[in-house]
């Protein structure tokens, strides 16, 4: 059995890290699968990530349909993003939904999409799909861009595709949402925090490279090759604990956040124990 208190502390700190680094605004969210049941997940209640501070700020929901359980009342309208992805991909244990302004421009352009510019973004892979919610609406749905039903959550989750060599995993780690933001997934809270941070970072670098190229009349931006994307993605998957350790200290020492459960357990110590 996994220590749920330690997992909660990790989830709280991940909220703080993603807020501190401007990956999540007050409407963004991160979730984690309950490893002791595999049927529920944890996510903050209707709170901005910077003010999540203890177990009372976190709700538990069914992966099957996003329904609240174990006394949870209310919560994020878009928790169905998380329930649908965790339901579709058993290997995925954590999900981030972000409205990052660095990434948003790429969601509304038909001519260009995010491409890995440097080695920390190989996990973006060969393609980052751009899901358009308009295609998933029914006649009775409000067109408010929110993924606030199981049906819309399932449509978004399907955009991640199936990894044919490992069908319990998605083909893509990151998906854009047209005019809304992006979603990224990982096998742990630490990994998905890393992916969300570097998805936004890569977007900034790519935008600056494109602007500089146009300013000097360059011949284009050289993105990572297919082999470089594959090999750096493998590196990205295992190196996540290095930035995680630094980010934990940054938010603790900033004086801006409260984690009633204390410092999260060291994930490397847990994995080796």
C-alpha positions in Angstrom: 0.0 0.0 0.0 1.2 3.5 -0.9 1.5 6.2 1.8 -1.4 8.4 0.7 -0.2 11.2 3.0 3.1 11.3 1.1 1.2 11.3 -2.2 -1.0 14.2 -1.1 2.0 16.2 0.0 3.6 15.6 -3.4 0.4 16.7 -5.2 0.1 19.8 -3.1 3.8 20.8 -3.8 3.3 20.1 -7.5 0.4 22.6 -7.5 2.8 25.1 -5.9 5.6 24.4 -8.4 3.4 24.8 -11.4 2.0 28.0 -10.1 5.4 29.4 -9.1 6.7 28.8 -12.6 3.6 30.3 -14.3 2.6 27.0 -15.9 -0.7 27.0 -14.1 -2.9 30.0 -13.7 -5.7 30.1 -11.1 -7.8 27.8 -13.3 -5.2 25.1 -14.1 -5.0 21.7 -12.4 -3.0 18.6 -11.8 -4.3 15.1 -10.7 -2.9 11.8 -9.5 -4.3 8.3 -9.6 -5.1 6.7 -6.2 -2.6 3.8 -6.4 -4.3 1.9 -3.5 -7.6 1.6 -5.4 -6.8 2.2 -9.1 -10.5 3.3 -9.4 -10.2 6.9 -8.0 -8.0 9.9 -8.4 -7.1 13.0 -6.4 -7.3 16.6 -7.6 -7.6 20.0 -5.8 -11.1 21.3 -5.2 -12.3 24.5 -6.8 -9.1 26.4 -5.8 -6.2 28.1 -7.5 -3.1 25.9 -7.3 -1.1 28.5 -5.3 -3.6 28.3 -2.3 -3.9 24.5 -2.2 -2.4 23.7 1.2 -3.8 20.5 2.8 -6.0 17.4 2.5 -9.2 19.4 3.0 -8.4 21.2 -0.3 -8.2 18.0 -2.3 -11.1 15.9 -3.6 -11.4 12.3 -4.6 -13.3 11.2 -7.7 -14.1 8.0 -9.7 -12.0 7.4 -12.7 -15.0 5.8 -14.4 -17.0 8.9 -14.7 -15.6 11.7 -12.5 -18.2 11.4 -9.8 -17.1 12.6 -6.3 -16.6 9.9 -3.6 -15.7 9.6 0.0 -17.4 12.8 1.1 -16.0 15.0 -1.7 -18.5 17.8 -2.6 -18.1 19.7 -5.8 -14.8 20.4 -7.6 -13.4 21.4 -10.9 -15.9 21.4 -13.7 -13.2 20.1 -16.0 -12.2 17.1 -13.8 -13.5 14.9 -16.7 -10.3 15.7 -18.5 -8.5 13.7 -15.8 -11.0 10.9 -15.3 -11.2 10.2 -19.0 -7.5 10.1 -19.5 -6.8 7.9 -16.5 -9.6 5.6 -17.6 -8.3 5.3 -21.2 -4.6 4.7 -20.3 -3.8 2.5 -17.3 -0.1 3.3 -17.5 -0.8 7.0 -16.9 -1.0 8.1 -13.3 -0.9 11.9 -13.4 -2.4 14.6 -15.6 -1.9 18.4 -16.0 -4.2 20.8 -17.7 -2.7 24.2 -18.3 -3.8 27.5 -19.9 -0.1 28.6 -20.4 0.0 31.8 -22.5 3.3 30.6 -23.9 1.5 27.6 -25.5 -1.9 29.2 -26.3 -0.8 30.8 -29.6 0.1 27.4 -31.0 -3.5 26.2 -30.4 -5.0 28.8 -32.8 -2.5 28.6 -35.6 -3.1 26.2 -38.5 0.3 26.8 -40.0 2.6 25.8 -37.2 2.5 23.5 -34.1 4.9 22.9 -31.2 8.1 21.1 -32.2 10.9 20.1 -29.8 13.6 22.8 -30.1 15.9 21.5 -27.4 16.7 18.3 -25.6 14.4 18.8 -22.6 11.3 18.6 -24.8 11.9 15.4 -26.7 8.8 14.0 -25.0 6.7 16.1 -27.3 7.4 13.5 -29.9 6.9 13.6 -33.6 3.6 15.4 -33.4 1.5 17.4 -30.9 -2.2 17.0 -31.8 -4.5 19.9 -31.5 -7.9 18.9 -30.3 -10.8 21.1 -31.4 -13.8 20.8 -29.0 -16.1 22.2 -31.6 -16.1 18.8 -33.3 -17.3 17.1 -30.1 -20.2 19.4 -29.3 -23.8 18.2 -29.6 -26.6 20.5 -30.5 -27.5 21.0 -26.8 -24.0 21.6 -25.5 -23.1 25.1 -24.4 -20.1 26.2 -26.5 -18.1 27.5 -23.5 -14.9 25.6 -24.4 -15.0 23.7 -21.1 -14.5 19.9 -21.0 -17.2 19.5 -18.3 -18.9 16.2 -19.2 -17.6 12.6 -19.5 -18.4 12.7 -23.2 -16.2 15.6 -23.9 -13.5 14.2 -21.6 -13.6 10.9 -23.6 -13.3 12.8 -26.9 -10.2 14.7 -25.6 -8.6 11.5 -24.2 -9.0 9.7 -27.6 -6.8 12.4 -29.2 -3.8 11.1 -27.2 -4.0 7.9 -29.4 -2.8 4.4 -28.6 0.8 3.3 -28.4 0.6 0.2 -30.5 3.7 -1.4 -28.8 2.1 -0.8 -25.4 -1.7 -0.4 -25.7 -2.1 0.7 -22.1 -0.2 3.9 -22.9 -1.0 6.9 -25.1 0.8 7.5 -28.3 1.2 11.2 -27.4 2.3 12.8 -24.1 0.9 16.2 -24.9 -2.2 17.4 -26.7 -3.2 21.0 -27.4 -6.8 22.3 -26.9 -7.8 24.9 -29.5 -8.3 28.3 -27.9 -7.9 26.8 -24.4 -4.5 25.4 -23.5 -2.9 22.0 -23.3 -2.9 18.7 -21.4 0.1 16.6 -20.7 0.4 13.2 -19.0 2.9 11.1 -17.1 3.5 8.1 -15.0 4.0 10.1 -11.8 3.3 13.5 -10.3 7.0 14.4 -10.6 7.1 13.4 -14.3 4.0 15.2 -15.4 5.2 18.3 -13.5 8.4 18.1 -15.5 6.6 17.6 -18.8 4.2 20.5 -18.2 7.1 22.9 -17.3 9.1 22.0 -20.3 6.1 22.0 -22.7 5.7 25.7 -21.8 9.5 26.3 -21.8 9.9 24.8 -25.3 7.0 27.0 -26.6 8.8 30.1 -25.4 12.1 29.0 -27.0 10.3 28.0 -30.2 8.5 31.3 -30.4 11.7 33.3 -29.8 13.6 31.2 -32.4 10.9 31.9 -35.0 10.9 35.6 -34.2 14.7 35.8 -34.4 14.7 33.8 -37.6 12.2 36.1 -39.2 14.0 39.2 -38.0 17.3 38.2 -39.5 15.9 36.7 -42.6 17.1 33.2 -41.6 16.5 29.9 -43.4 14.3 28.4 -40.8 14.4 26.8 -37.3 16.2 23.5 -36.9 14.1 21.3 -34.7 15.2 18.0 -33.1 15.4 15.1 -35.6 13.1 12.1 -35.3 16.0 10.1 -33.7 16.8 12.9 -31.3 13.2 13.2 -30.3 13.1 9.5 -29.5 16.3 9.4 -27.6 15.8 12.6 -25.6 12.3 11.5 -24.7 13.8 8.4 -23.1 16.2 10.7 -21.2 13.3 13.1 -20.2 11.4 10.2 -18.7 14.1 9.2 -16.1 15.8 12.6 -15.4 12.7 14.2 -13.9 13.8 13.8 -10.3 16.7 16.3 -10.7 14.5 19.4 -11.5 11.9 18.1 -9.1 14.3 18.3 -6.1 15.2 21.9 -7.0 11.6 23.0 -7.5 10.5 21.6 -4.1 13.2 23.7 -2.4 12.3 26.8 -4.5 8.7 26.8 -3.5 9.4 25.9 0.2 12.0 28.8 0.5 9.8 31.3 -1.4 7.5 31.9 1.5 4.6 32.1 -0.8 3.0 28.6 -0.3 1.8 26.4 2.6 2.0 22.6 2.6 0.4 21.4 5.8 1.8 17.9 5.2 5.4 19.1 5.0 8.1 18.3 2.4 7.1 15.5 0.0 9.0 12.2 0.3 12.0 11.9 -1.9 10.8 9.9 -4.9 14.3 8.4 -5.6 14.5 7.1 -2.1 11.0 5.6 -2.4 11.8 3.9 -5.8 15.0 2.4 -4.4 13.5 1.3 -1.1 
